[in-house]
Amino acid sequence: MAADPQVERVSRKIEVIESGNCKPGAVIVFSLAELNAWGRAKAKEIVPEGLREPRLELGSGTATGYALVDFLKLRHAAGVETSWLVAKLIQGEKRVRATASIQAANGRATVHLTRVELNGLAVSGAPLDFLIQTFFMPLYPNAKIDEPFELAEGVDRIVVRPSEAEVYIKK
């Protein structure tokens, strides 16, 4: 089976950005379709069990991710034992929706988690902190939420629009 051309395009674009071989002032555009194809492929690599139907929607400076998630299977796939009580609380597939705002300028970015829903119910405070620390951070230990981080060398800013994300290379 041939690889998805959209996934290959995104991978090539990321390689060029990370290599620092972009032309000064260049703008690299990632379409929503490309990002969704790449996200589905990466999700299968990172989370082979417990995540289905991931998709992304973009807005003006925002991104919303959707997926069907079985948190117990995620823990099992990561080789983590779960107590009987916690297992009973988290078992079964849940519709997850997470929205974040993205601010990126001058070579730095900050991602703010603005809303998380499980089966349509908003999650915040201690339960949200538990979900982030228990399920998200083990998969992405270098992720930064609500704290600035450096963009790839040579990247000035990222602009997110409803149909695409644009990566601006420093002039």
Number of C-alpha atoms within 10 A of each C-alpha: 3 4 8 12 12 17 20 14 15 20 14 12 17 14 12 14 20 15 12 14 11 18 13 13 13 14 17 18 17 20 18 19 16 20 21 19 21 19 18 18 15 13 16 14 10 12 15 14 19 20 21 18 11 19 18 19 18 21 16 14 17 20 20 18 17 18 18 19 21 19 22 23 21 20 18 13 14 16 9 11 11 13 8 8 8 10 15 11 10 14 13 14 18 18 16 20 21 18 21 21 20 18 17 22 15 13 18 16 19 19 21 16 16 13 15 20 17 15 12 11 11 13 15 14 7 9 10 15 13 12 14 13 13 14 16 14 13 13 14 10 9 8 12 14 13 14 10 14 15 14 18 16 14 21 26 20 21 24 17 23 17 14 13 19 22 16 20 22 22 17 10
